[in-house]
Every structure is written in C-alpha cells, then in structure tokens.
Amino acid sequence: MKRSLFLILAGCELVLLAVLISCEPGTPMPSPTPVLPTHTSSPVPLVPSPSATPEGATIRGTVINANSEPVPGATVRIQATENKTLSASNGSFTLFGLRAEETVVVTAWFAGYYVGWAEAVPGSAPVTITLKPYYTTDNPDYTWFSHEGAQGSLSCSHCMPSYNEWIHDAHSQSVVNPRFLTMYNGTDIHGNQSPLTRYGFSREYGRFPLRPDPNQPYYGPGYKLDFPETAGNCATCHVPAMTARPGLAYAADPNLADGIELEGVFCEFCHKIGEVTLNPETGLPYPNMPGVLSLRLYRPDPEQQLFFGNFDDVTRRVSYNSLYEQSQYCAPCHFGVFWDTIVYNSFGEWLASPYSDSQTGKTCQNCHMPTVDYDYFVYPEKGGLIRDRSRIFSHRMPGASDEKLLQNTADLDVTVKRDGGLITVSVSVFNANAGHDIPTDSPLRQILLSVKALDKDGKPIPLKTGLLLPDWTGDYNNTPGIYFAKILEELWTEVSPSGSYWMQTRIIEDTRLPALETRNTEFVFEYTEDSIVTIDVSLIFRRAFFDIMQQKGWNTPDILMEQKIIELP
C-alpha cells in the first residue's frame, strides 16, 4: 500500500491486538464524533467441532440479565467449541450432541455484557446464566494493571505467549524507537542536534522557515527544530498512555514518557479500546483526531475491570468485540493529515482497494496478525484451553522491518530479448499481497527497482533508453531503474524529498504501487560484443532516504524483496 494486548489474570483467556503507529502533530479543532458500531450478536466462530445434532445428551437453560429478565439473541456455546446456539425470545436455549454425565462449561454473551457462564451436566436440570452489564464510562485516572508483582505488559507474560511476540514488535518500541526519537528531536543517534530552524520575514506572508545553514553541522530534520515550544501530536499514537489523559493529546512530549508510558502501544491499552470514531461520509478518521482522540477507552473504577477480545467465551471480566478483527481498529494511527496533506494513509488505501470488500477481501489483521503454530492463547499450565489455532493470532505483527513479509509482497517478472547490439529488458512489478500501496505510511520509505546489465567482466553495460534513479537514492544514483515513493516538497524551503511532514508540504509525485496493480517498464542496453551478458533485476525496500539515514546515523539495512538474474549467451 502507498505506505505505528494483552493482559492476563489466572484462568483468563484474552486474545491480544495492537494499534499501528504514526506520528501526527497538528492543531486540535472541535468536530463531530460519530462512533463506529463494534458489537454484533453473531461473533466469529471459535473452535470447529463435529456439528451438534439432536442426537446425544442435551443441556437446556435460560439466559437472563441482572434484573432476572430474559436476554434473547445471546450467543450460547460449550466453551472452546463450535457447539453453539442463540437464546430464544424468552432467553431459553438448548445445546445438543453432548456426552451424558460429562461436566462442561456453558458460556453466554450479548452486546454490552460481560461473558456469563455456568457449569452443567448434560441431561441434568436446566441451568441459568446471568449476564452482568459492563460499565459504560471511562476513568482517566485509572492506574494501569499490574499482576503478581509485574507492572504493565510484563504482567501478561505469566500466562500468555503473545507477550513474547509483542515485546519484539514495533508497537512495543513506539516510544523508544531511535528513528522516531531522532526525527522528533532533530538529532542523530548520538544525541547531536541540528541547529534550530532559521526564519525569514516577508511583509506579505510574515515569518517563514529557511533552509538549514550549510555552514553549520546538520544531523537531519526534526519536529523540535521547527516547533521547539510545542509537543505536537506524535504522542497520540506513539505514547497513548500519556495522551489518553485529559488535555495532553497535543501537549505530551515523548521525551518525558515514564513508567508504563515507555511501553508504547501496550497490551492493556489495546484491550481497553471499545469503539473507534470515524467520519461516516468518508469511512476515515477525522483529520484533527489522530490516535487516541479517535478511540473510546473503557478504563474502570477500582472495583471493576473489563477487557475486550475476539472470543465470546472467555469467562473472567471479558466481553467480545468484533472491532478486534476489523481494519477500522487500526485506522486512528494509520491515517494522518498535516496542513491538509494526507501523509499517512495505509488504512485509507486499504479502504479504497478490493481488500476492503467484506466478502472477498482481507483485513489488516489477516496479514499483520497471522495465525500461530500453537493451539492456546493462555498457557495450558495456567488454565488455557485447547483451541483452533486458526483463531489465535500472533502479536509479533510483522511490518516494514519484516523480511519475510516484504518478500511476499510483490511479484517481479522479467523478460529479456537480445537483438543484434540491443538488449531489451522488460520488467513487471505486481503488488500481489499488500492490501495498501507499496510502500505505505511513512513518506521516508521507498522501493527501488534496480536494473543492471553486466558484461562478462561484471562491468555495467551502457543504458540506451530507459529511466535512471535520481540523486536522492544515494548509492543507486544515476543507475538504471525506477522508484516507488511518495515525494513531499516543503512549501517554503522547497526541500524535496522531505521527511518533515509536520511542516507545510505538498505531494509533488506519488509513484507508489496500489494494491493488486501492476507497473511495467522497459530498459534497452547497447552492447555489440558477442559474449555473455548478465541481467540483474532487484526490488529493494529502503526505510528512509539515503541522506537522512547518513545524517541520523541510522543503521537500517535495505531489504531485498525480489531478484531475478538472467544470463544471456
């Protein structure tokens, strides 16, 4: 695409999920806040099991609320199986196909309630399951969870394998990521800071920024160089625990993060998200509501607790929420507008692509939270149940640094024709598996298509017709190839390509490859000798522009996505 939870209690089974991140400074403005409906009374199935039939023993019962009133339409199931039904208008239910005298756990769930449950023996007296409504207010003074002496997400590690996945994921590093911090502060990785931005003055326009002084040491751009007296809104995605406090959305400096705030997008924060606010006309977040500003949290008072997840049969302070398997969950931090220029937009790109078709498409989670190779999401020794592993999702959340994911993103097709002294290389790049443009989100990213023709001694053969890569590609400058990138230009300084998207910028070029689209290009080399020629076509992912990586001192290697090597006799 045109490219930033866990919590456990003994015996608690929560599936975990995390939000994708971006830095989005700006100026808050009031706006409507319609809420995306997130609950359904027909949750995604859990573990497949033999179809229940009227044969075998049965369990009968009734689902009621705290006022002893029937709850119709509740999902009732034998825990961790696909043997389920819906309660009738009077709250009654019957589950078939059970073994006589085998005690089982029957669960019930309905929107707005905690999951209820009861132990039952098939063929015995009917059971009653009482559903308790969960609270509908949010407590900004809530102290994030701790368990068995462990604070924050570490408390999840006692019971949940997903913790060890999350700890290696970019979401857990969103506050301390050196690329983020050096871009925010205008420093290199050693802490050297570029000079503050200089300004000129015009009678017509007032104060305006100037280019960096070439006679001064320069360690790359930074938000704090341009706006040293403000914090911006980067923290609304990168430090959600800080910006979820009243009045801090545009006043939270990531450098001041402390305690659990340093965990970035952490387990409990994600599993407290109950709703996402989107513009009903566009399906996108409101431009002035990045990150936590578009999230509805359900933080409790001390006597209560609540976690949302994608199972409807977890029996301890949990409620099912279909949002956790919808791309809309990711939207607030994967759509960012600065000075009316859309910079981050992987969610919008997905929304505009065939992948957003609910019948034939895929969600963000399908690709970025793949299924695991084990069959529990709470360790069995901690009371975890065996489940269908196709319903348990990894919290490693592969993204822009994941070599395997990138190598599965695009298909590269190359054909070569030699006709006398001319060698024609036809290249096709197909965005086969990304549900958004490639690359997406950060405007620093680019994908380079490098096309080399080498003689028998490994020396480059001259290009007769075709495109050359531009100066900003650094070590690929002036070599045959094309690029896929969103190129920003700063309006006042005309610096381009720019990574300072918090400044006033415009998009001067967008050559990224949308989902399921193909780009064809051709290169003709001139070579008259009758000897072996090697054609090397490579698709290379690069995290940031060459100059910025040098200025910042980032050691972020390129990732080879695809390569075709063809020898001509």
C-alpha positions in Angstrom: 0.0 0.0 0.0 1.3 3.7 -0.6 2.9 3.4 2.8 2.6 2.6 14.2 -2.7 -6.8 24.4 -2.7 -8.4 26.3 -3.4 -8.7 29.9 -3.8 -11.7 32.0 -5.3 -13.0 35.1 -5.0 -16.6 36.2 -7.5 -18.5 34.1 -8.3 -15.5 31.9 -8.2 -16.0 28.1 -7.8 -12.8 26.2 -6.7 -12.5 22.6 -4.4 -9.6 22.1 -4.1 -7.0 19.5 -2.3 -3.7 19.0 -2.7 -0.5 17.1 -0.4 0.5 14.2 1.5 3.7 14.7 2.3 7.0 13.2 3.3 10.5 14.4 0.7 13.1 13.7 1.3 16.6 15.0 -1.2 19.3 14.4 -3.7 21.7 15.9 -6.9 20.3 17.6 -10.3 21.5 16.5 -13.7 20.5 17.6 -15.5 18.1 15.4 -18.5 15.7 15.5 -17.7 12.3 17.0 -19.9 9.6 15.5 -19.0 6.2 16.9 -18.4 3.1 14.7 -20.7 0.3 15.9 -18.4 -2.5 17.0 -20.6 -5.2 18.6 -22.6 -7.8 16.9 -24.7 -10.6 18.3 -23.1 -13.1 16.0 -19.4 -13.4 16.8 -16.8 -15.1 14.7 -16.8 -18.9 15.4 -14.3 -20.4 17.8 -13.1 -24.0 17.6 -14.6 -26.2 14.9 -16.1 -29.4 16.3 -18.5 -32.1 14.9 -21.8 -30.5 14.1 -24.2 -30.7 17.0 -27.3 -32.8 16.2 -30.3 -33.7 18.2 -28.6 -37.0 18.9 -26.8 -37.4 22.2 -27.4 -35.7 25.5 -28.6 -32.1 25.8 -28.2 -29.1 28.0 -31.1 -26.7 28.5 -31.2 -23.4 30.2 -32.0 -19.7 30.2 -30.0 -16.5 29.8 -31.2 -13.7 32.0 -29.8 -10.2 33.0 -29.2 -8.9 36.5 -32.9 -8.0 36.7 -33.9 -11.6 36.1 -35.3 -10.6 32.6 -34.7 -12.9 29.6 -31.9 -12.0 27.2 -32.9 -13.1 23.7 -30.3 -13.4 20.9 -27.4 -14.2 23.3 -24.7 -16.5 21.9 -24.5 -19.6 24.0 -21.9 -22.2 23.5 -19.9 -25.1 25.0 -16.7 -23.3 25.9 -13.9 -23.5 23.3 -16.0 -25.4 20.8 -18.3 -24.6 17.9 -21.3 -26.2 19.6 -23.4 -23.1 19.9 -26.8 -21.6 19.6 -28.7 -18.3 20.2 -31.1 -17.9 23.1 -34.8 -17.6 22.1 -37.1 -14.7 22.8 -37.7 -15.9 26.3 -34.0 -16.4 26.9 -34.1 -20.2 26.7 -31.6 -22.4 24.8 -30.8 -26.0 24.1 -27.4 -27.4 23.2 -27.4 -30.9 21.6 -24.9 -33.6 20.8 -23.2 -33.9 24.2 -21.9 -36.8 26.2 -24.0 -37.7 29.1 -22.7 -37.0 32.6 -19.6 -35.1 31.3 -19.4 -31.7 33.1 -18.9 -28.9 30.6 -18.7 -25.1 30.8 -21.6 -23.3 29.0 -20.9 -19.6 28.2 -23.3 -16.8 27.1 -22.6 -13.4 25.6 -24.6 -10.5 24.4 -23.5 -6.9 23.4 -23.0 -4.7 26.4 -22.4 -7.5 28.8 -19.6 -9.5 30.3 -19.4 -13.1 29.2 -21.5 -15.2 31.6 -21.1 -18.9 32.3 -22.2 -21.9 34.3 -21.0 -25.5 34.7 -23.5 -28.0 33.5 -24.0 -31.8 33.2 -25.9 -32.9 30.1 -29.3 -34.4 30.9 -29.5 -32.8 34.3 -31.6 -29.9 35.5 -31.7 -26.7 33.3 -29.1 -24.0 34.0 -29.4 -20.3 34.4 -26.7 -18.0 33.1 -26.9 -14.4 34.4 -25.3 -11.7 32.3 -23.9 -8.7 34.0 -23.7 -5.4 32.1 -20.3 -3.8 31.9 -19.7 -0.2 32.8 -20.1 2.4 30.0 -18.0 5.2 31.4 -14.2 5.8 31.2 -12.0 6.6 34.2 -9.0 8.8 33.0 -7.4 8.4 36.5 -7.2 4.7 36.2 -3.8 3.1 37.1 -2.8 0.6 34.5 -2.8 -3.0 35.5 -0.2 -5.0 37.5 -0.3 -8.7 38.4 1.9 -10.9 40.7 4.3 -8.1 41.2 4.7 -7.3 37.5 3.8 -3.9 36.1 2.2 -3.2 32.7 2.5 -5.7 29.9 5.0 -7.8 31.8 2.1 -8.9 34.0 0.7 -10.6 30.8 3.8 -12.7 30.5 2.9 -15.0 33.3 0.1 -16.6 31.3 0.2 -15.5 27.7 2.7 -16.5 24.9 1.6 -13.4 23.0 3.7 -11.2 25.4 7.0 -12.6 23.9 5.6 -11.8 20.4 4.6 -8.3 21.3 7.9 -7.5 23.1 9.7 -7.9 19.7 7.0 -6.0 17.8 7.3 -2.3 16.7 4.3 -1.4 18.8 6.2 -2.1 22.0 9.0 0.1 20.7 6.9 3.0 19.6 8.2 5.4 22.3 11.9 4.4 22.2 12.4 3.7 18.5 15.6 5.6 17.6 14.2 6.6 14.2 11.2 8.1 15.8 13.1 9.9 18.5 15.8 11.3 16.3 13.2 12.6 13.8 11.2 14.1 16.6 14.2 15.8 18.3 16.2 16.7 15.2 19.2 14.7 16.5 21.4 11.8 15.3 21.6 8.6 17.3 24.4 10.0 19.4 22.3 13.0 20.6 23.9 15.7 18.4 21.2 18.1 17.5 20.9 20.2 14.3 20.5 24.0 14.8 17.0 25.3 15.3 15.2 26.3 12.2 16.0 29.8 10.9 13.2 32.1 9.8 12.9 35.0 7.4 10.2 37.6 7.2 8.0 38.9 4.4 5.6 41.8 4.5 3.1 39.8 2.6 3.5 36.4 4.4 5.1 37.2 7.8 7.5 34.7 9.2 8.6 31.7 7.1 11.2 29.0 7.5 14.6 29.0 5.8 16.8 26.1 4.6 19.4 24.8 7.1 22.6 26.9 7.2 25.1 24.8 5.1 28.0 26.2 7.2 26.6 24.6 10.4 26.7 20.9 11.4 23.5 19.2 10.4 22.1 16.0 11.8 18.9 15.9 9.9 15.4 17.3 10.3 13.3 17.2 13.5 9.9 18.4 14.7 11.5 20.1 17.8 13.8 22.1 15.5 10.8 23.6 13.7 8.4 23.9 16.7 10.6 23.9 19.9 7.9 25.4 22.1 5.2 22.7 21.3 4.9 19.0 21.7 2.8 18.2 18.6 0.5 15.2 18.4 3.0 12.5 17.7 2.3 11.1 21.1 -1.3 10.4 20.3 -0.1 7.2 18.6 3.4 6.7 19.9 2.7 7.3 23.6 -1.0 6.5 24.1 -0.9 6.1 27.9 0.3 9.7 28.2 -2.1 11.2 25.7 -5.1 9.3 27.0 -5.0 11.7 30.0 -7.3 14.7 29.7 -5.7 17.7 28.0 -2.5 16.0 26.9 -3.3 15.0 23.3 -1.3 18.0 21.9 0.9 18.6 25.0 2.6 15.3 25.5 6.4 15.3 24.8 7.5 11.7 24.1 10.9 12.6 25.7 9.1 12.8 29.1 7.4 9.4 28.9 7.9 7.4 32.1 6.8 4.0 33.6 4.2 2.2 31.6 4.2 5.0 29.1 7.5 3.8 27.8 5.8 0.6 26.7 4.2 2.4 23.8 1.2 0.6 22.4 0.9 -1.9 25.2 -1.4 -4.9 26.0 -4.0 -3.4 28.3 -4.3 -0.2 26.4 -5.3 -2.1 23.3 -7.7 -4.4 25.1 -9.5 -1.4 26.7 -10.5 0.0 23.3 -14.2 -0.4 22.8 -15.0 1.8 19.8 -13.4 3.9 17.0 -14.7 7.2 15.8 -14.8 7.6 12.0 -16.4 10.1 9.7 -19.5 8.3 8.3 -19.2 10.2 5.0 -15.6 9.0 4.2 -15.1 6.0 6.5 -11.8 7.6 7.6 -10.8 9.2 10.9 -11.3 12.9 11.2 -8.1 14.7 10.3 -7.9 16.5 13.6 -8.5 13.4 15.7 -5.3 11.3 15.4 -4.6 8.3 17.6 -6.2 8.2 21.0 -8.5 11.1 20.0 -10.5 8.7 17.8 -10.5 5.9 20.4 -13.1 5.2 23.1 -11.5 3.6 26.1 -13.2 1.7 28.9 -11.0 2.3 31.9 -12.6 1.1 35.1 -13.1 2.4 38.6 -11.0 0.4 41.1 -13.8 -2.1 41.9 -14.4 -3.1 38.3 -12.4 -4.4 35.4 -13.0 -5.1 31.7 -11.1 -6.4 28.7 -12.3 -6.7 25.2 -11.2 -9.6 22.9 -12.3 -11.6 19.9 -13.6 -14.6 21.8 -17.1 -14.7 23.2 -16.5 -17.5 25.7 -13.7 -16.1 28.0 -15.2 -16.1 31.4 -13.4 -13.6 33.5 -14.1 -9.8 33.2 -14.2 -10.1 29.4 -16.6 -9.1 26.6 -16.5 -10.0 22.9 -15.9 -7.1 20.5 -16.0 -7.6 16.7 -13.8 -4.5 16.3 -10.7 -6.5 17.1 -10.9 -8.3 13.8 -11.8 -5.2 11.7 -9.3 -2.9 9.9 -11.1 0.0 11.4 -9.4 -0.9 14.7 -6.1 0.2 13.1 -7.4 3.4 11.4 -6.7 6.1 14.0 -2.9 5.6 13.8 -2.7 4.7 10.1 -4.3 7.8 8.7 -2.6 11.2 9.2 -3.2 14.6 7.7 -0.9 17.6 8.1 -1.7 21.0 6.8 -4.4 19.4 4.6 -1.9 17.0 3.0 -2.6 13.3 3.6 0.7 11.8 4.6 -0.1 8.5 6.4 -2.9 6.6 4.7 -2.5 2.8 4.8 -6.0 2.5 6.2 -7.4 4.7 3.5 -5.5 2.9 0.8 -6.9 -0.4 2.1 -10.4 1.1 2.2 -10.1 2.1 -1.4 -8.8 -1.3 -2.5 -10.6 -4.6 -3.3 -9.3 -5.9 0.0 -12.0 -3.9 1.8 -14.7 -6.0 0.3 -16.2 -7.8 3.3 -16.9 -10.9 1.2 -13.8 -11.4 -0.8 -11.1 -9.2 0.8 -8.8 -9.2 3.8 -8.4 -7.1 6.9 -5.2 -5.5 8.2 -5.2 -8.3 10.9 -5.2 -11.1 8.2 -1.7 -10.0 7.1 -0.2 -8.3 10.1 -1.5 -10.7 12.8 -1.1 -14.1 11.1 -2.2 -17.3 12.8 0.2 -19.0 15.2 1.6 -22.6 15.3 0.3 -23.4 18.7 -3.3 -24.1 19.9 -3.8 -22.0 23.0 -3.5 -18.3 23.8 -3.2 -18.9 27.6 -0.5 -21.4 28.6 -2.2 -24.8 29.3 -0.4 -24.9 32.7 -2.1 -21.6 33.5 -5.5 -23.0 32.7 -5.5 -22.3 29.0 -7.9 -24.2 26.8 -7.0 -26.0 23.6 -8.5 -24.1 20.7 -8.5 -24.0 16.9 -5.1 -22.3 16.1 -6.6 -20.6 13.1 -8.5 -18.4 15.6 -5.3 -17.5 17.5 -3.3 -14.6 16.1 0.3 -13.6 16.5 1.2 -10.4 18.3 4.5 -10.1 16.5 2.7 -8.1 13.9 5.2 -8.1 11.0 5.6 -4.8 9.2 8.1 -2.7 7.4 11.1 -4.4 9.1 10.0 -8.0 8.4 11.9 -9.5 5.6 9.6 -12.5 5.1 6.5 -10.2 4.8 8.2 -7.9 2.4 9.4 -10.7 0.2 5.9 -11.9 0.0 4.5 -8.5 -1.0 5.3 -8.1 -4.7 5.8 -10.3 -7.7 8.6 -9.5 -10.1 8.5 -10.7 -13.7 11.4 -10.1 -16.1 11.8 -10.9 -19.8 14.9 -10.3 -21.8 15.4 -10.1 -25.6 18.7 -9.8 -27.5 18.5 -8.4 -31.0 21.9 -7.6 -32.5 23.6 -5.0 -30.4 20.5 -4.2 -28.3 19.3 -5.9 -25.2 15.7 -5.1 -24.1 14.8 -5.8 -20.5 11.0 -5.7 -19.8 10.1 -5.6 -16.1 6.7 -6.0 -14.5 6.1 -5.4 -10.8 2.8 -6.6 -9.3 1.6 -5.6 -5.9 0.3 -9.1 -5.2 -0.3 -9.3 -1.4 -0.3 -5.9 0.2 -3.7 -4.5 1.0 -2.4 -1.0 0.5 0.0 0.9 -1.7 3.6 -0.1 -1.5 5.4 1.4 0.3 2.9 2.9 2.7 2.6 5.3 5.6 5.9 7.0 6.4 6.9 9.2 3.5 10.6 8.3 4.2 10.1 4.9 2.7 10.8 3.9 -0.8 11.1 0.8 -3.0 13.8 0.9 -5.7 13.7 -1.2 -8.8 17.3 -1.6 -9.9 18.1 -3.0 -13.4 21.7 -3.9 -14.2 23.2 -5.3 -17.4 26.8 -6.6 -16.8 29.3 -7.8 -19.3 31.5 -10.9 -18.9 33.8 -9.0 -16.5 31.0 -7.7 -14.4 31.2 -4.2 -15.7 27.9 -2.2 -16.3 26.7 -2.0 -19.9 25.5 1.5 -21.1 21.8 2.2 -21.0 20.5 3.4 -24.4 16.8 4.1 -23.4 15.1 3.9 -20.0 15.0 5.7 -16.7 17.8 6.4 -14.3 17.4 6.6 -10.5 17.6 10.1 -9.1 20.2 11.8 -6.9 18.3 11.2 -3.6 18.7 7.4 -4.0 22.3 7.9 -2.9 24.3 4.8 -3.8 21.9 4.0 -6.6 22.1 7.5 -8.1 22.2 7.6 -11.9 21.8 3.8 -12.4 19.0 2.2 -14.4 15.8 1.8 -12.5 12.6 3.3 -11.2 11.3 4.1 -7.7 8.0 3.7 -5.8 7.7 6.5 -3.3 5.5 9.5 -2.1 7.7 12.6 -2.6 6.9 15.6 -0.4 8.2 19.1 -1.0 8.3 21.7 1.7 6.3 24.7 0.5 8.7 27.4 1.9 12.1 25.9 1.6 11.4 23.7 -1.5 13.4 20.9 0.1 12.4 17.7 -1.7 12.2 14.9 -1.0 11.3 15.9 2.6 10.7 13.8 5.7 9.5 16.9 7.6 5.8 16.2 7.0 4.8 18.3 10.1 5.8 21.3 8.0 3.6 22.7 5.2 4.3 20.3 2.3 2.8 19.3 -0.9 2.9 16.0 -2.8 4.9 16.6 -5.9 5.0 12.9 -7.0 3.4 9.7 -5.9 4.7 6.7 -7.8 3.7 4.0 -5.3 2.0 0.9 -6.4 -1.6 0.4 -5.3 -3.0 -3.0 -4.1 -3.3 -5.6 -6.9 -1.9 -3.2 -9.6 1.0 -3.8 -12.0 3.6 -1.4 -13.3 5.5 -2.2 -16.5 8.7 -0.6 -17.6 11.4 -1.2 -20.2 15.2 -0.7 -20.4 17.3 -1.0 -23.5 21.0 -1.6 -23.3 23.5 -1.3 -26.1 26.2 -4.0 -26.3 27.8 -5.2 -29.6 30.2 -7.7 -28.3 29.4 -11.4 -28.8 29.8 -12.6 -25.2 27.9 -13.5 -22.1 25.7 -10.8 -20.5 24.1 -11.0 -17.0 20.9 -9.2 -16.3 20.3 -8.4 -12.6 16.9 -7.0 -11.7 16.3 -6.3 -8.0 13.4 -4.9 -6.0 14.8 -3.2 -2.8 12.9 -1.8 0.2 14.6 1.1 1.9 13.3 2.6 5.2 14.4 6.2 4.6 16.1 8.5 2.2 19.8 7.9 1.8 20.8 11.4 3.0 18.6 11.3 6.1 20.0 7.9 7.1 23.5 9.3 6.8 22.7 12.4 8.8 20.9 10.5 11.6 23.4 7.6 11.7 20.7 5.0 11.3 22.0 1.5 10.6 18.9 0.3 8.8 19.9 -2.2 6.0 18.0 -2.4 2.8 15.8 -5.4 2.4 15.9 -7.3 -0.9 12.3 -8.1 -1.7 12.7 -9.8 -5.1 15.5 -10.6 -7.5 15.8 -12.1 -11.0 19.2 -12.9 -12.5 19.2 -13.9 -16.2 22.3 -14.9 -18.2 22.3 -14.4 -22.0 24.7 -16.5 -24.1 
